[in-house]
Amino acid sequence: MNLLWLQSAGCGGCTMSLLCAENPGVLDVLDGAGIDLLWHPALSEATGAEVRDLLADVLEGRVPLDILAIEGSVVTGPKGTGRYQMFAGTGRSMLDWVRDLAPLAGHVVAVGTCAAYGGMTAAGGNPAGAMGLQYDGALEGGVLSPDFRDPAGLPVINIAGCPTHPNWVTETLMLLVDGVISEHALDPLGRPRFYADHLVHHACPKNEFYEYKASAERLSDMGCMMENLGCIGTQAVGDCNIRPWNGSGSCTRGGYPCIACTAPEFESPRLTFTETPKIAGIPVGLPTDMPKAWFMALASLSKAATPKRIGTNATSDRITVPPQPKREKT
């Protein structure tokens, strides 16, 4: 299968993350899956006229395009022309190229939240008109229509994340090669369910503190970051803590709250990323599938039952009270 990868308006962070794929690396994955990388702006040697010739061959049907991968949001300004972002050397905007190439592709993949929903490049007033391939934020209809479907009947596959996990990308590509992705394998926002059916909360190393509602007060504290520090891992989709980056890393494992980077409009929170919005002292962002009254009742009981070890360690930057061995009765 032929894969064409274009980088639109973004930081290139998803490519940087992809290069962190290990055992096997991304190039080994592509080779083993039988995927021919036609061109990638950072990984391919071809430049200038060679790339223009390749694009012409794709447009004319001389080179089949099996997978079109877009990284970064697509700029539509000014006034819907897309000319704020020109595809260098072609005299045409990236917007035009995406709209011409997408109908020719066997599958269209949005790599990262920017390509999926607009992401960080759509933050604030968004004067550039940056948006995702098939979504403008949480609204259906980006630079491609909500009705867009590839020849297999799939919408744009949104491998959301900022940056997206390397294995989410490689696994999606391998599933496409095997022809086993159906629309039922995607969640309502077009994200592959193999990672979107999980929450970041799953396997979080701070779960013991969460269970007792033993909360951190500063970013350096060991406790749960939901109550005070803006963590929304109980609402955010992703298996980040089940298969962490490079085998060991994730935001919460590094002591930083989850900001739901796999979700539309995560880039524009109402408060800072490290602040939990509250009403009358009660956190607004509760787990999505738990009624507020139940949560508050459970939280009160949990706090009352918090062992000294957990309560003390929660507001410490290291283990202050270690687990004690159970003493046998004599």
KOLGU-905131 format. One record per residue (C-alpha): residue number from 1; residue in one letter; x, y, z. Coordinates in nm, 4 decimals, always signed. Layout:
BEGIN
+-----+----+----------+----------+----------+
:   i : aa :     east :    north :       up :
+-----+----+----------+----------+----------+
: NUM :  A :        X :        Y :        Z :
...
+-----+----+----------+----------+----------+
***
This chain:
BEGIN
+-----+----+----------+----------+----------+
:   i : aa :     east :    north :       up :
+-----+----+----------+----------+----------+
:   1 :  M :  +0.0000 :  +0.0000 :  +0.0000 :
:   2 :  N :  +0.1178 :  +0.3517 :  -0.0798 :
:   3 :  L :  +0.1231 :  +0.6100 :  +0.1996 :
:   4 :  L :  +0.1540 :  +0.9843 :  +0.1366 :
:   5 :  W :  +0.2161 :  +1.1933 :  +0.4486 :
:   6 :  L :  +0.1699 :  +1.5699 :  +0.4384 :
:   7 :  Q :  +0.2447 :  +1.8111 :  +0.7211 :
:   8 :  S :  +0.0037 :  +2.1010 :  +0.7436 :
:   9 :  A :  -0.0230 :  +2.3742 :  +1.0099 :
:  10 :  G :  +0.1308 :  +2.2327 :  +1.3256 :
:  11 :  C :  +0.4511 :  +2.1825 :  +1.5183 :
:  12 :  G :  +0.5563 :  +1.8470 :  +1.3725 :
:  13 :  G :  +0.5271 :  +1.6927 :  +1.7182 :
:  14 :  C :  +0.3312 :  +1.3911 :  +1.5973 :
:  15 :  T :  +0.6145 :  +1.2978 :  +1.3622 :
:  16 :  M :  +0.8612 :  +1.3442 :  +1.6476 :
:  17 :  S :  +0.6458 :  +1.1173 :  +1.8634 :
:  18 :  L :  +0.6176 :  +0.8633 :  +1.5810 :
:  19 :  L :  +0.9964 :  +0.8410 :  +1.5598 :
:  20 :  C :  +0.9911 :  +0.7266 :  +1.9236 :
:  21 :  A :  +0.8182 :  +0.4017 :  +1.8269 :
:  22 :  E :  +1.0276 :  +0.1185 :  +1.9626 :
:  23 :  N :  +1.0544 :  -0.2559 :  +1.9053 :
:  24 :  P :  +0.9900 :  -0.2194 :  +1.6175 :
:  25 :  G :  +1.0645 :  +0.1316 :  +1.4963 :
:  26 :  V :  +0.8276 :  +0.3066 :  +1.2611 :
:  27 :  L :  +1.0280 :  +0.2373 :  +0.9438 :
:  28 :  D :  +1.0468 :  -0.1316 :  +1.0331 :
:  29 :  V :  +0.6702 :  -0.1334 :  +1.0922 :
:  30 :  L :  +0.6018 :  +0.0208 :  +0.7524 :
:  31 :  D :  +0.8366 :  -0.2212 :  +0.5803 :
:  32 :  G :  +0.6949 :  -0.5222 :  +0.7595 :
:  33 :  A :  +0.3368 :  -0.4199 :  +0.6814 :
:  34 :  G :  +0.4145 :  -0.3699 :  +0.3139 :
:  35 :  I :  +0.3556 :  +0.0060 :  +0.3254 :
:  36 :  D :  +0.5531 :  +0.2140 :  +0.0763 :
:  37 :  L :  +0.6085 :  +0.5656 :  +0.2122 :
:  38 :  L :  +0.5708 :  +0.7689 :  -0.1045 :
:  39 :  W :  +0.6780 :  +1.0877 :  +0.0662 :
:  40 :  H :  +0.7125 :  +1.2468 :  +0.4077 :
:  41 :  P :  +0.8531 :  +1.6021 :  +0.4305 :
:  42 :  A :  +1.0891 :  +1.5155 :  +0.7155 :
:  43 :  L :  +1.1755 :  +1.1526 :  +0.6452 :
:  44 :  S :  +1.2031 :  +1.1415 :  +0.2663 :
:  45 :  E :  +1.5017 :  +1.2442 :  +0.0551 :
:  46 :  A :  +1.2918 :  +1.3740 :  -0.2357 :
:  47 :  T :  +1.2441 :  +1.7498 :  -0.2608 :
:  48 :  G :  +1.1420 :  +2.0127 :  -0.5124 :
:  49 :  A :  +1.0664 :  +1.8878 :  -0.8646 :
:  50 :  E :  +1.0717 :  +1.5229 :  -0.7544 :
:  51 :  V :  +0.7875 :  +1.5860 :  -0.5117 :
:  52 :  R :  +0.5925 :  +1.7944 :  -0.7611 :
:  53 :  D :  +0.6229 :  +1.5130 :  -1.0148 :
:  54 :  L :  +0.5063 :  +1.2596 :  -0.7562 :
:  55 :  L :  +0.2030 :  +1.4705 :  -0.6668 :
:  56 :  A :  +0.1203 :  +1.5100 :  -1.0353 :
:  57 :  D :  +0.1389 :  +1.1323 :  -1.0812 :
:  58 :  V :  -0.0971 :  +1.0829 :  -0.7880 :
:  59 :  L :  -0.3437 :  +1.3403 :  -0.9206 :
:  60 :  E :  -0.3389 :  +1.1828 :  -1.2669 :
:  61 :  G :  -0.3842 :  +0.8321 :  -1.1280 :
:  62 :  R :  -0.0460 :  +0.7041 :  -1.2415 :
:  63 :  V :  +0.0514 :  +0.6348 :  -0.8791 :
:  64 :  P :  -0.2241 :  +0.4868 :  -0.6601 :
:  65 :  L :  -0.2823 :  +0.6535 :  -0.3243 :
:  66 :  D :  -0.3897 :  +0.3991 :  -0.0656 :
:  67 :  I :  -0.3479 :  +0.6066 :  +0.2520 :
:  68 :  L :  -0.3357 :  +0.9857 :  +0.2797 :
:  69 :  A :  -0.2055 :  +1.0950 :  +0.6197 :
:  70 :  I :  -0.2341 :  +1.4595 :  +0.7206 :
:  71 :  E :  -0.0489 :  +1.5949 :  +1.0227 :
:  72 :  G :  -0.1432 :  +1.9400 :  +1.1527 :
:  73 :  S :  -0.4585 :  +2.1452 :  +1.1057 :
:  74 :  V :  -0.5539 :  +2.2840 :  +0.7672 :
:  75 :  V :  -0.5593 :  +2.6628 :  +0.7365 :
:  76 :  T :  -0.8587 :  +2.8063 :  +0.5518 :
:  77 :  G :  -0.7839 :  +3.1803 :  +0.5776 :
:  78 :  P :  -0.8018 :  +3.4348 :  +0.4418 :
:  79 :  K :  -1.1690 :  +3.4184 :  +0.3491 :
:  80 :  G :  -1.1709 :  +3.0474 :  +0.2786 :
:  81 :  T :  -0.8866 :  +3.0545 :  +0.0260 :
:  82 :  G :  -0.6292 :  +2.8743 :  +0.2400 :
:  83 :  R :  -0.3587 :  +3.1003 :  +0.1047 :
:  84 :  Y :  -0.2220 :  +3.1717 :  +0.4503 :
:  85 :  Q :  -0.0484 :  +2.8356 :  +0.4051 :
:  86 :  M :  +0.0923 :  +2.7573 :  +0.0632 :
:  87 :  F :  +0.2450 :  +2.4206 :  -0.0250 :
:  88 :  A :  +0.5932 :  +2.5457 :  -0.1078 :
:  89 :  G :  +0.6913 :  +2.5215 :  -0.4716 :
:  90 :  T :  +0.3462 :  +2.4233 :  -0.5980 :
:  91 :  G :  +0.1770 :  +2.7632 :  -0.6109 :
:  92 :  R :  -0.1271 :  +2.6095 :  -0.4413 :
:  93 :  S :  -0.2558 :  +2.6141 :  -0.0853 :
:  94 :  M :  -0.2433 :  +2.3092 :  +0.1400 :
:  95 :  L :  -0.6221 :  +2.3406 :  +0.1611 :
:  96 :  D :  -0.6503 :  +2.2840 :  -0.2145 :
:  97 :  W :  -0.4121 :  +1.9894 :  -0.2056 :
:  98 :  V :  -0.6010 :  +1.8172 :  +0.0768 :
:  99 :  R :  -0.9348 :  +1.8618 :  -0.0979 :
: 100 :  D :  -0.7944 :  +1.7269 :  -0.4258 :
: 101 :  L :  -0.6067 :  +1.4310 :  -0.2784 :
: 102 :  A :  -0.8595 :  +1.3063 :  -0.0208 :
: 103 :  P :  -1.1132 :  +1.1766 :  -0.2793 :
: 104 :  L :  -0.8324 :  +0.9825 :  -0.4509 :
: 105 :  A :  -0.7178 :  +0.8033 :  -0.1364 :
: 106 :  G :  -0.8227 :  +0.4584 :  -0.0239 :
: 107 :  H :  -0.8228 :  +0.5887 :  +0.3336 :
: 108 :  V :  -0.7708 :  +0.9319 :  +0.4922 :
: 109 :  V :  -0.6007 :  +0.9537 :  +0.8301 :
: 110 :  A :  -0.5779 :  +1.2618 :  +1.0519 :
: 111 :  V :  -0.2599 :  +1.2263 :  +1.2576 :
: 112 :  G :  -0.2939 :  +1.4179 :  +1.5835 :
: 113 :  T :  -0.5600 :  +1.6426 :  +1.7323 :
: 114 :  C :  -0.4720 :  +1.9382 :  +1.5089 :
: 115 :  A :  -0.5486 :  +1.7379 :  +1.1945 :
: 116 :  A :  -0.8527 :  +1.5797 :  +1.3580 :
: 117 :  Y :  -1.0232 :  +1.8805 :  +1.5182 :
: 118 :  G :  -0.8066 :  +2.1919 :  +1.4757 :
: 119 :  G :  -0.6085 :  +2.1538 :  +1.7979 :
: 120 :  M :  -0.3586 :  +2.4048 :  +1.9263 :
: 121 :  T :  -0.3377 :  +2.5912 :  +1.5952 :
: 122 :  A :  -0.7091 :  +2.6716 :  +1.6261 :
: 123 :  A :  -0.6781 :  +2.8114 :  +1.9795 :
: 124 :  G :  -0.7856 :  +3.1600 :  +2.0759 :
: 125 :  G :  -0.9435 :  +3.3742 :  +1.8072 :
: 126 :  N :  -0.8148 :  +3.1426 :  +1.5324 :
: 127 :  P :  -0.7456 :  +3.4208 :  +1.2789 :
: 128 :  A :  -0.5965 :  +3.1690 :  +1.0349 :
: 129 :  G :  -0.9171 :  +2.9664 :  +1.0204 :
: 130 :  A :  -0.7373 :  +2.6465 :  +1.1197 :
: 131 :  M :  -0.9581 :  +2.3389 :  +1.1410 :
: 132 :  G :  -0.9486 :  +1.9628 :  +1.1207 :
: 133 :  L :  -1.0082 :  +1.7450 :  +0.8187 :
: 134 :  Q :  -1.3660 :  +1.6507 :  +0.9011 :
: 135 :  Y :  -1.4258 :  +1.8489 :  +1.2201 :
: 136 :  D :  -1.4093 :  +2.2147 :  +1.3149 :
: 137 :  G :  -1.3525 :  +2.1725 :  +1.6851 :
: 138 :  A :  -1.6370 :  +1.9529 :  +1.8090 :
: 139 :  L :  -1.8580 :  +2.0397 :  +1.5110 :
: 140 :  E :  -1.8849 :  +1.8058 :  +1.2151 :
: 141 :  G :  -1.7602 :  +1.9554 :  +0.8910 :
: 142 :  G :  -1.3988 :  +2.0670 :  +0.8579 :
: 143 :  V :  -1.2175 :  +2.1159 :  +0.5289 :
: 144 :  L :  -1.3931 :  +1.7988 :  +0.4129 :
: 145 :  S :  -1.7696 :  +1.7609 :  +0.4394 :
: 146 :  P :  -1.9336 :  +1.5613 :  +0.7192 :
: 147 :  D :  -2.0506 :  +1.3172 :  +0.4514 :
: 148 :  F :  -1.7006 :  +1.2399 :  +0.3215 :
: 149 :  R :  -1.6313 :  +0.8688 :  +0.3044 :
: 150 :  D :  -1.3434 :  +0.6720 :  +0.1555 :
: 151 :  P :  -1.4062 :  +0.3843 :  -0.0892 :
: 152 :  A :  -1.4386 :  +0.1464 :  +0.2070 :
: 153 :  G :  -1.7126 :  +0.3622 :  +0.3563 :
: 154 :  L :  -1.4987 :  +0.5051 :  +0.6362 :
: 155 :  P :  -1.4897 :  +0.8686 :  +0.7435 :
: 156 :  V :  -1.1586 :  +1.0361 :  +0.8202 :
: 157 :  I :  -0.9839 :  +0.8273 :  +1.0860 :
: 158 :  N :  -0.8899 :  +1.0660 :  +1.3669 :
: 159 :  I :  -0.5811 :  +0.9437 :  +1.5530 :
: 160 :  A :  -0.6218 :  +1.2248 :  +1.8043 :
: 161 :  G :  -0.3571 :  +1.3140 :  +2.0618 :
: 162 :  C :  -0.1184 :  +1.6032 :  +2.1176 :
: 163 :  P :  +0.1110 :  +1.4516 :  +2.0244 :
: 164 :  T :  -0.0505 :  +1.1262 :  +1.9310 :
: 165 :  H :  +0.1045 :  +0.8037 :  +2.0600 :
: 166 :  P :  +0.3363 :  +0.6367 :  +1.8049 :
: 167 :  N :  +0.1695 :  +0.2994 :  +1.8533 :
: 168 :  W :  -0.1744 :  +0.4476 :  +1.7869 :
: 169 :  V :  -0.0467 :  +0.5501 :  +1.4442 :
: 170 :  T :  +0.1355 :  +0.2285 :  +1.3577 :
: 171 :  E :  -0.1471 :  +0.0077 :  +1.4843 :
: 172 :  T :  -0.4035 :  +0.2027 :  +1.2806 :
: 173 :  L :  -0.1914 :  +0.1705 :  +0.9664 :
: 174 :  M :  -0.1487 :  -0.2035 :  +1.0161 :
: 175 :  L :  -0.5226 :  -0.2491 :  +1.0706 :
: 176 :  L :  -0.5901 :  -0.0589 :  +0.7494 :
: 177 :  V :  -0.3475 :  -0.2830 :  +0.5608 :
: 178 :  D :  -0.5290 :  -0.5885 :  +0.6972 :
: 179 :  G :  -0.8653 :  -0.4354 :  +0.6033 :
: 180 :  V :  -1.0155 :  -0.4918 :  +0.9469 :
: 181 :  I :  -1.1180 :  -0.1363 :  +1.0396 :
: 182 :  S :  -1.4904 :  -0.0748 :  +0.9989 :
: 183 :  E :  -1.6922 :  +0.2283 :  +1.1023 :
: 184 :  H :  -1.7879 :  +0.0322 :  +1.4148 :
: 185 :  A :  -1.4181 :  +0.0310 :  +1.5081 :
: 186 :  L :  -1.4313 :  +0.4113 :  +1.5418 :
: 187 :  D :  -1.5910 :  +0.6076 :  +1.8250 :
: 188 :  P :  -1.8452 :  +0.8875 :  +1.7594 :
: 189 :  L :  -1.5581 :  +1.1348 :  +1.7003 :
: 190 :  G :  -1.3805 :  +0.9095 :  +1.4510 :
: 191 :  R :  -1.1098 :  +0.7899 :  +1.6909 :
: 192 :  P :  -0.9978 :  +0.4239 :  +1.6771 :
: 193 :  R :  -1.1706 :  +0.2439 :  +1.9599 :
: 194 :  F :  -0.8673 :  +0.0291 :  +2.0420 :
: 195 :  Y :  -0.7392 :  +0.3258 :  +2.2382 :
: 196 :  A :  -1.0482 :  +0.5499 :  +2.2606 :
: 197 :  D :  -1.2452 :  +0.2926 :  +2.4624 :
: 198 :  H :  -0.9981 :  +0.3435 :  +2.7478 :
: 199 :  L :  -0.9591 :  +0.6357 :  +2.9847 :
: 200 :  V :  -0.6294 :  +0.7975 :  +3.0769 :
: 201 :  H :  -0.7364 :  +0.7210 :  +3.4336 :
: 202 :  H :  -0.6946 :  +0.3478 :  +3.3661 :
: 203 :  A :  -0.3624 :  +0.2308 :  +3.5135 :
: 204 :  C :  -0.2715 :  +0.5815 :  +3.6335 :
: 205 :  P :  -0.0038 :  +0.5440 :  +3.9041 :
: 206 :  K :  -0.1967 :  +0.7904 :  +4.1209 :
: 207 :  N :  -0.5090 :  +0.5736 :  +4.1379 :
: 208 :  E :  -0.4576 :  +0.4767 :  +4.5019 :
: 209 :  F :  -0.4684 :  +0.8441 :  +4.5941 :
: 210 :  Y :  -0.7737 :  +0.8939 :  +4.3726 :
: 211 :  E :  -0.9618 :  +0.6137 :  +4.5461 :
: 212 :  Y :  -0.9233 :  +0.7878 :  +4.8812 :
: 213 :  K :  -0.9581 :  +1.1377 :  +4.7311 :
: 214 :  A :  -0.6164 :  +1.2166 :  +4.8741 :
: 215 :  S :  -0.5305 :  +1.5198 :  +4.6636 :
: 216 :  A :  -0.2109 :  +1.6890 :  +4.5596 :
: 217 :  E :  -0.1870 :  +2.0610 :  +4.6278 :
: 218 :  R :  +0.1194 :  +2.1353 :  +4.4125 :
: 219 :  L :  +0.2505 :  +1.9838 :  +4.0910 :
: 220 :  S :  +0.5380 :  +1.8252 :  +4.2816 :
: 221 :  D :  +0.3027 :  +1.6368 :  +4.5162 :
: 222 :  M :  +0.2353 :  +1.2657 :  +4.4783 :
: 223 :  G :  -0.1411 :  +1.2793 :  +4.5313 :
: 224 :  C :  -0.4307 :  +1.2745 :  +4.2859 :
: 225 :  M :  -0.4415 :  +1.5881 :  +4.0715 :
: 226 :  M :  -0.8148 :  +1.5891 :  +3.9921 :
: 227 :  E :  -0.9426 :  +1.7916 :  +4.2885 :
: 228 :  N :  -0.7009 :  +2.0848 :  +4.2735 :
: 229 :  L :  -0.4687 :  +2.0666 :  +3.9721 :
: 230 :  G :  -0.7013 :  +2.0298 :  +3.6747 :
: 231 :  C :  -0.6476 :  +1.6629 :  +3.5876 :
: 232 :  I :  -0.9323 :  +1.5248 :  +3.3772 :
: 233 :  G :  -0.7957 :  +1.1767 :  +3.3206 :
: 234 :  T :  -1.1264 :  +1.0323 :  +3.4454 :
: 235 :  Q :  -1.2948 :  +1.1887 :  +3.1399 :
: 236 :  A :  -1.0203 :  +1.1774 :  +2.8749 :
: 237 :  V :  -0.9944 :  +0.8881 :  +2.6299 :
: 238 :  G :  -0.6623 :  +0.7176 :  +2.5717 :
: 239 :  D :  -0.4616 :  +0.4200 :  +2.6941 :
: 240 :  C :  -0.1663 :  +0.6442 :  +2.7814 :
: 241 :  N :  -0.1046 :  +0.4764 :  +3.1166 :
: 242 :  I :  -0.1673 :  +0.1246 :  +2.9844 :
: 243 :  R :  +0.1006 :  +0.1531 :  +2.7143 :
: 244 :  P :  +0.3050 :  +0.4579 :  +2.8113 :
: 245 :  W :  +0.5421 :  +0.6419 :  +2.5788 :
: 246 :  N :  +0.8802 :  +0.4727 :  +2.5452 :
: 247 :  G :  +0.7599 :  +0.2050 :  +2.7823 :
: 248 :  S :  +0.7460 :  +0.4269 :  +3.0897 :
: 249 :  G :  +0.6204 :  +0.7810 :  +3.0278 :
: 250 :  S :  +0.2848 :  +0.9589 :  +3.0389 :
: 251 :  C :  +0.1674 :  +1.2983 :  +3.1582 :
: 252 :  T :  +0.0343 :  +1.1758 :  +3.4921 :
: 253 :  R :  +0.3340 :  +0.9483 :  +3.5444 :
: 254 :  G :  +0.5489 :  +1.2583 :  +3.5017 :
: 255 :  G :  +0.3482 :  +1.4482 :  +3.7622 :
: 256 :  Y :  +0.1483 :  +1.6640 :  +3.5209 :
: 257 :  P :  -0.2343 :  +1.6604 :  +3.5002 :
: 258 :  C :  -0.4109 :  +1.5107 :  +3.2012 :
: 259 :  I :  -0.5535 :  +1.7877 :  +2.9797 :
: 260 :  A :  -0.7601 :  +1.5571 :  +2.7530 :
: 261 :  C :  -0.5468 :  +1.6252 :  +2.4457 :
: 262 :  T :  -0.7359 :  +1.3584 :  +2.2495 :
: 263 :  A :  -1.0564 :  +1.5646 :  +2.2671 :
: 264 :  P :  -1.1864 :  +1.8452 :  +2.0457 :
: 265 :  E :  -1.1275 :  +2.1964 :  +2.1818 :
: 266 :  F :  -0.8970 :  +2.0808 :  +2.4610 :
: 267 :  E :  -0.6778 :  +2.3750 :  +2.3633 :
: 268 :  S :  -0.9255 :  +2.6307 :  +2.4974 :
: 269 :  P :  -1.0071 :  +2.5423 :  +2.8604 :
: 270 :  R :  -1.1985 :  +2.7887 :  +3.0737 :
: 271 :  L :  -0.9187 :  +2.7968 :  +3.3304 :
: 272 :  T :  -0.5474 :  +2.7209 :  +3.3201 :
: 273 :  F :  -0.4522 :  +2.3609 :  +3.2494 :
: 274 :  T :  -0.3378 :  +2.3155 :  +3.6105 :
: 275 :  E :  -0.6472 :  +2.4529 :  +3.7842 :
: 276 :  T :  -0.9644 :  +2.2607 :  +3.8647 :
: 277 :  P :  -1.2847 :  +2.4605 :  +3.8110 :
: 278 :  K :  -1.5120 :  +2.4388 :  +4.1159 :
: 279 :  I :  -1.8573 :  +2.5504 :  +4.2220 :
: 280 :  A :  -1.8993 :  +2.5946 :  +4.5984 :
: 281 :  G :  -1.5747 :  +2.4038 :  +4.6418 :
: 282 :  I :  -1.6972 :  +2.1059 :  +4.4401 :
: 283 :  P :  -1.4952 :  +2.0130 :  +4.1280 :
: 284 :  V :  -1.6919 :  +2.0614 :  +3.8079 :
: 285 :  G :  -1.5124 :  +1.7949 :  +3.6063 :
: 286 :  L :  -1.6315 :  +1.4682 :  +3.7579 :
: 287 :  P :  -1.6069 :  +1.1218 :  +3.6003 :
: 288 :  T :  -1.8347 :  +1.1133 :  +3.2966 :
: 289 :  D :  -2.0362 :  +0.8101 :  +3.4060 :
: 290 :  M :  -2.0928 :  +0.8906 :  +3.7760 :
: 291 :  P :  -2.3777 :  +1.1079 :  +3.9105 :
: 292 :  K :  -2.2517 :  +1.4059 :  +4.1087 :
: 293 :  A :  -2.4417 :  +1.3127 :  +4.4260 :
: 294 :  W :  -2.2920 :  +0.9652 :  +4.4278 :
: 295 :  F :  -1.9446 :  +1.1024 :  +4.3712 :
: 296 :  M :  -1.9734 :  +1.3486 :  +4.6602 :
: 297 :  A :  -2.1022 :  +1.0789 :  +4.8941 :
: 298 :  L :  -1.8222 :  +0.8444 :  +4.7909 :
: 299 :  A :  -1.5624 :  +1.1205 :  +4.8243 :
: 300 :  S :  -1.6756 :  +1.2019 :  +5.1780 :
: 301 :  L :  -1.6532 :  +0.8385 :  +5.2859 :
: 302 :  S :  -1.3177 :  +0.7936 :  +5.1102 :
: 303 :  K :  -1.1614 :  +1.0972 :  +5.2744 :
: 304 :  A :  -1.2843 :  +0.9821 :  +5.6143 :
: 305 :  A :  -1.1271 :  +0.6404 :  +5.5595 :
: 306 :  T :  -0.7936 :  +0.7624 :  +5.4188 :
: 307 :  P :  -0.4998 :  +0.5811 :  +5.5795 :
: 308 :  K :  -0.2361 :  +0.8087 :  +5.7303 :
: 309 :  R :  +0.0216 :  +0.6808 :  +5.4820 :
: 310 :  I :  -0.1842 :  +0.7908 :  +5.1813 :
: 311 :  G :  -0.2985 :  +1.1208 :  +5.3314 :
: 312 :  T :  +0.0559 :  +1.2198 :  +5.4244 :
: 313 :  N :  +0.2194 :  +1.1082 :  +5.1003 :
: 314 :  A :  -0.0439 :  +1.2857 :  +4.8885 :
: 315 :  T :  +0.0967 :  +1.6271 :  +4.9757 :
: 316 :  S :  +0.4597 :  +1.5210 :  +4.9669 :
: 317 :  D :  +0.6995 :  +1.5070 :  +4.6723 :
: 318 :  R :  +0.8294 :  +1.1668 :  +4.7807 :
: 319 :  I :  +0.7228 :  +0.8734 :  +4.9949 :
: 320 :  T :  +0.7225 :  +1.0026 :  +5.3503 :
: 321 :  V :  +0.5332 :  +0.7177 :  +5.5128 :
: 322 :  P :  +0.6169 :  +0.3799 :  +5.3542 :
: 323 :  P :  +0.3801 :  +0.0804 :  +5.3630 :
: 324 :  Q :  +0.4102 :  -0.1099 :  +5.6896 :
: 325 :  P :  +0.4175 :  -0.4903 :  +5.6981 :
: 326 :  K :  +0.1162 :  -0.6473 :  +5.8561 :
: 327 :  R :  +0.1934 :  -0.7658 :  +6.2085 :
: 328 :  E :  +0.0917 :  -1.1152 :  +6.2989 :
: 329 :  K :  -0.1227 :  -1.1521 :  +6.6083 :
: 330 :  T :  +0.0479 :  -1.3252 :  +6.8977 :
+-----+----+----------+----------+----------+
***
